[in-house]
């Protein structure tokens, strides 16, 4: 029998978390469930869900404890009568708590960051029926913060298998020589994703590697050609056909200082693009050092530059690590993510039904 699941996501942009909600809602519907996704009006998530025929509701969510938003969601819960409410980010988590005061509907919360949570006594208290952590690192951080480990299920994020019609030819688009090595950075162009560290990494590259490398930034705002730490670069901005864009890269540079798991890294590995990343959060569970990518001690810019230089200078190493990527990436597929989430729902609901005599 299908379940009615009310999802809440307060993201204004299209990032990894919103992509997971989009994939999850479609996967649940394919399994006979009925998802309803509450999001920010005109958000990319709601627009994409509408295109797929998924039911959505637009609710402004302006702050973590937005009582007006909570009242609107409370009305939705009363009218639609979901079996489960599933909050997918910190703001949605807080608003869901307020919306469900006095309600017995189970609340599931997904946590995607590997930081030790605060306000554990209230926000992470018993009103949340179960937590979903997207990696063991996220679960460990929650347990360190005082959350009972029995209340946390690990369900890895999943990415779809890439289907490439034609890979982007960045060399031709940017007028770069055929023998350049394309190093890509994918995702939000923010400090926590390491964008501010790129210049420091670039300046630490050996002269030969720096002369051979070119940078392509996929995400953030488009601004065209630029120079980062002495390396020619191109800021492509948000790219809708991300797999085709990533397939045109030779190396993924992922200098993130905090990562719950790293779906951009999974995408790159699925495409045979070997990553260089700091050994933080769930990346340690994803990237197998020297087997399908290279991991570097957090904060070690010289070590990151050395690893990048190895891949820039050694085509055989790039090929070996890249060839091992798709097999590893296939372990983090969408079906497994949907199945794991579904198991959490059924487990929570089964525990609330008295056993038959």
C-alpha positions in Angstrom: 0.0 0.0 0.0 1.4 3.4 -1.0 2.3 6.1 1.5 1.5 9.8 1.5 4.8 11.6 2.2 4.9 15.4 2.7 8.4 16.6 1.9 9.6 20.1 3.0 12.7 21.8 1.4 13.5 25.4 2.0 16.3 25.8 -0.5 16.1 28.8 -2.8 18.7 27.4 -5.3 19.4 24.2 -7.1 22.1 22.4 -5.1 22.9 18.9 -4.1 20.1 18.7 -1.5 17.4 19.8 -3.9 18.6 17.4 -6.5 18.2 14.6 -4.0 14.6 15.6 -3.1 13.8 15.8 -6.8 15.2 12.3 -7.4 13.6 10.9 -4.2 10.1 12.2 -5.1 10.2 10.6 -8.5 11.6 7.4 -7.1 8.9 7.2 -4.5 6.1 7.8 -7.0 7.5 5.1 -9.2 7.2 2.7 -6.2 3.5 3.6 -5.8 3.8 6.3 -3.1 2.3 9.7 -3.2 4.8 12.6 -2.6 3.8 16.2 -2.0 6.8 18.6 -1.9 6.5 21.9 -0.1 9.1 24.4 -1.2 9.9 28.1 -1.8 7.7 29.8 -4.5 9.4 29.7 -7.9 12.4 27.7 -6.6 14.2 25.5 -9.2 13.1 22.4 -7.2 9.4 23.2 -7.5 9.8 24.1 -11.2 11.5 20.9 -12.0 9.0 18.8 -10.0 6.1 20.4 -11.8 7.7 19.4 -15.1 7.7 15.8 -13.9 4.1 15.9 -12.8 4.9 15.7 -9.0 2.5 17.5 -6.7 4.0 20.6 -5.1 2.9 23.4 -2.7 4.6 26.8 -2.6 5.1 28.3 0.9 7.5 31.2 1.6 10.0 30.1 4.4 11.9 33.2 5.4 13.5 32.1 8.7 14.2 28.9 10.7 11.2 29.5 13.0 8.9 31.1 10.5 5.5 30.7 12.2 3.5 31.9 9.3 5.1 29.1 7.2 4.5 26.7 10.0 0.8 27.6 10.1 0.5 27.1 6.3 2.2 23.7 6.5 0.1 22.7 9.5 -3.0 23.4 7.4 -1.6 21.2 4.6 -1.0 18.4 7.1 -4.5 18.6 8.4 -6.1 18.7 4.9 -3.8 16.2 3.1 -3.3 13.8 6.1 0.2 12.5 5.2 1.5 9.3 6.7 5.0 10.9 7.1 6.4 14.4 7.0 10.0 14.5 5.8 12.1 17.7 6.3 15.2 17.9 4.1 17.2 20.9 5.4 17.8 22.8 8.6 15.2 25.5 8.0 12.6 22.9 6.9 13.5 20.9 10.1 12.7 23.9 12.4 9.5 24.8 10.5 8.3 21.2 10.5 8.7 21.0 14.3 6.6 24.1 14.7 4.0 22.9 12.2 3.6 19.5 13.9 3.1 20.7 17.5 0.3 18.6 18.9 0.3 16.3 15.9 1.1 12.6 15.9 2.4 12.4 12.3 5.9 11.0 12.3 8.6 13.5 11.4 11.7 12.3 9.5 14.6 14.7 9.1 17.5 14.3 6.6 20.8 15.8 7.7 23.4 16.4 5.0 26.3 18.1 6.8 29.0 16.6 8.9 29.0 19.3 11.6 28.2 18.5 15.2 24.6 19.7 15.7 23.6 22.3 18.2 20.3 22.6 20.2 20.2 18.8 20.5 17.8 18.8 23.5 15.1 20.6 21.5 15.6 20.6 17.8 17.0 17.0 17.8 14.7 15.8 20.5 12.0 13.1 20.5 9.6 15.0 18.3 11.8 13.9 15.4 10.9 10.3 14.9 14.0 9.3 12.9 16.9 11.0 11.3 18.5 10.1 8.0 22.2 10.8 7.6 23.7 10.8 4.1 26.9 9.2 5.3 28.5 7.6 8.3 30.5 10.8 8.9 27.2 12.7 9.2 25.8 10.1 11.6 29.0 10.2 13.7 28.8 14.0 14.0 25.2 13.7 15.2 26.1 11.0 17.8 29.0 13.3 19.0 26.4 16.0 19.5 24.3 13.7 21.7 21.8 12.2 19.3 20.9 8.6 20.2 22.5 6.4 17.4 19.5 4.2 17.4 17.5 7.2 16.0 19.8 7.7 13.0 19.7 5.7 9.7 22.5 6.0 7.2 21.1 6.4 3.6 23.8 7.4 1.1 22.9 10.0 -1.5 22.4 8.6 -4.9 23.1 9.9 -8.4 21.7 8.7 -11.7 23.9 6.9 -14.2 25.1 9.5 -16.7 23.7 9.4 -20.2 26.0 11.5 -22.5 24.9 12.4 -26.0 27.9 14.7 -26.6 30.5 15.8 -24.1 31.3 19.5 -23.9 34.5 20.4 -25.7 35.8 23.1 -23.4 39.1 23.4 -25.3 37.2 24.3 -28.5 34.8 26.6 -26.6 37.6 28.5 -24.8 40.2 28.3 -27.6 42.7 26.3 -25.5 45.4 24.1 -27.0 44.6 20.4 -27.5 47.3 19.3 -25.1 45.9 21.2 -22.1 44.6 19.3 -19.1 41.2 20.5 -18.0 40.7 20.7 -14.2 37.1 21.3 -13.2 35.4 22.6 -10.0 31.7 21.7 -9.7 29.1 23.0 -7.3 28.3 26.1 -5.3 31.1 28.6 -5.6 31.3 29.3 -1.9 34.0 29.4 0.7 32.9 26.2 2.4 33.3 24.5 -1.0 36.8 25.7 -1.2 36.5 28.2 -4.0 38.7 30.6 -2.1 41.5 28.1 -1.9 41.8 27.6 -5.7 44.2 30.5 -6.1 46.4 29.1 -3.3 46.4 25.7 -4.9 47.2 27.1 -8.4 50.1 29.1 -7.2 51.6 26.1 -5.5 51.6 24.0 -8.7 54.9 23.3 -10.3 55.6 25.6 -13.2 55.1 22.8 -15.8 51.8 21.7 -14.4 50.5 25.3 -14.1 51.4 25.9 -17.7 49.5 22.8 -18.9 46.4 23.2 -16.7 43.2 25.1 -17.4 40.4 25.6 -15.0 36.6 25.2 -15.7 34.2 26.3 -12.9 30.7 24.8 -13.2 28.4 26.6 -10.8 27.7 30.0 -9.4 27.5 33.0 -11.6 28.8 33.0 -15.1 31.6 35.5 -15.8 33.5 34.1 -18.7 37.3 34.0 -19.1 39.4 34.9 -16.1 42.7 34.0 -14.4 43.0 32.1 -11.1 46.4 31.9 -9.5 48.2 32.2 -12.8 46.0 29.6 -14.6 43.7 30.5 -17.4 40.1 29.7 -16.3 36.6 29.9 -17.5 33.5 30.5 -15.2 30.7 28.7 -17.0 28.1 29.5 -14.3 25.1 27.2 -13.7 25.1 24.4 -16.3 21.8 22.4 -16.7 23.4 19.5 -18.7 25.9 18.8 -15.9 26.9 15.3 -17.0 27.9 16.5 -20.5 29.8 19.4 -19.0 31.7 17.2 -16.5 32.4 14.6 -19.1 34.6 17.2 -20.9 36.9 17.5 -17.9 40.1 15.5 -17.3 40.3 16.0 -13.5 37.9 17.1 -10.7 39.3 19.5 -8.1 37.2 19.3 -5.0 38.8 21.5 -2.3 35.7 21.5 0.0 36.5 21.9 3.7 33.2 20.2 4.8 31.2 17.6 2.9 28.4 15.3 4.0 29.1 13.0 1.1 29.8 14.8 -2.2 27.5 14.0 -5.0 29.6 16.1 -7.5 32.4 13.7 -6.8 30.1 10.7 -7.4 29.1 12.2 -10.7 32.7 12.8 -11.7 33.7 9.2 -10.8 30.7 7.9 -12.8 32.0 9.8 -15.8 35.6 8.5 -15.4 36.9 11.8 -14.2 39.3 11.2 -11.2 38.9 13.6 -8.2 41.4 15.3 -5.9 39.7 16.1 -2.6 40.4 16.8 1.0 39.8 13.9 3.3 36.8 15.4 5.1 33.3 14.1 6.0 31.8 11.5 3.8 34.4 11.9 1.1 36.5 9.4 3.0 33.7 6.8 2.6 33.4 7.6 -1.1 36.9 8.1 -2.6 39.4 5.2 -2.3 42.8 6.9 -2.2 45.1 5.9 -5.1 42.4 3.6 -6.4 39.7 5.9 -7.9 40.9 9.3 -6.7 43.4 11.1 -4.5 42.7 12.3 -0.9 44.7 15.0 0.8 44.9 16.0 4.5 42.4 18.8 5.3 44.0 22.2 4.9 47.2 21.0 3.2 47.2 23.3 0.1 50.7 22.1 -0.9 49.6 18.5 -0.7 46.5 19.3 -2.7 48.7 21.0 -5.3 51.1 18.1 -5.4 48.2 15.6 -6.0 46.7 17.8 -8.7 50.1 18.1 -10.3 50.5 14.3 -10.4 47.3 13.9 -12.3 48.0 16.8 -14.6 51.4 15.4 -15.5 50.6 11.7 -15.6 48.0 10.7 -18.2 48.4 7.0 -17.3 47.5 7.7 -13.6 44.5 9.8 -14.7 43.3 6.9 -16.9 43.9 4.3 -14.2 42.0 6.2 -11.5 39.3 7.3 -14.0 38.6 3.8 -15.2 38.0 2.6 -11.6 35.5 5.4 -10.9 32.3 4.1 -12.6 32.3 0.9 -10.6 32.6 2.8 -7.3 30.1 5.4 -8.3 27.5 2.7 -9.2 27.4 1.8 -5.5 25.8 5.2 -4.8 22.8 4.9 -7.1 19.3 6.5 -7.0 17.5 3.2 -6.5 19.5 2.4 -3.3 18.8 5.9 -2.0 15.1 5.6 -2.6 15.0 2.0 -1.1 16.9 3.1 2.0 14.5 6.1 2.6 11.5 3.9 2.0 12.8 1.4 4.6 13.1 4.2 7.1 9.5 5.2 6.5 8.1 1.7 6.9 10.3 1.0 10.0 9.0 4.2 11.6 5.4 3.4 10.8 5.6 -0.2 11.8 7.0 0.8 15.2 3.9 2.9 15.8 1.4 0.1 15.1 0.6 -2.2 18.0 1.5 -5.8 17.3 -1.3 -8.2 16.5 -2.4 -10.5 19.3 
